[in-house]
Amino acid sequence: MATLGEQIRDALDRRHMDQADLAALMDVSVRAVNDWVNDRARPRNRMGALKAWAPELAGGEQEPWELEILALTTISESEKAAWIEHLKRERASAHPARERAS
């Protein structure tokens, strides 16, 4: 299981962002983000904002196709969520036994 720091690093890579970008987005110092990425500190009062930025940090395994959609920069977060829900419904209706087994 990846640590939170590794998950944040992966989320940054998928979004083609660096620590300074995330620091500006979260309104924290680059040092704080560096501490999160290197598992020296946890983002206590920024965890909600981090999960909104990278829903995959909320826990649970996501399919690779979900991560690809989440990494898109050309559509809004609400469009990403709508596409993911649509595709999940399509997959469930195409393979109902597989979805129930998970």
Residue pairs with C-beta under 8 A, 6 or more apart in sequence:
2 10
3 39
4 36
4 39
4 42
4 57
5 36
5 37
5 38
5 39
6 39
7 54
7 56
7 57
8 22
8 33
8 36
8 37
8 50
8 54
8 57
9 37
11 53
11 54
11 56
11 57
12 18
12 19
12 21
12 22
12 37
14 67
14 70
14 71
15 54
15 71
15 73
16 73
19 30
19 33
19 34
19 37
20 30
20 33
22 33
22 53
23 29
23 30
23 32
23 33
25 53
26 32
26 33
26 43
26 46
26 49
26 50
26 53
28 43
28 46
32 41
32 43
34 40
35 41
36 42
36 43
43 50
50 57
51 57
51 58
52 77
54 70
55 70
55 81
56 62
56 66
56 67
56 70
62 70
65 87
66 84
69 80
69 83
69 84
69 87
70 80
70 84
72 80
75 83
91 99
92 99
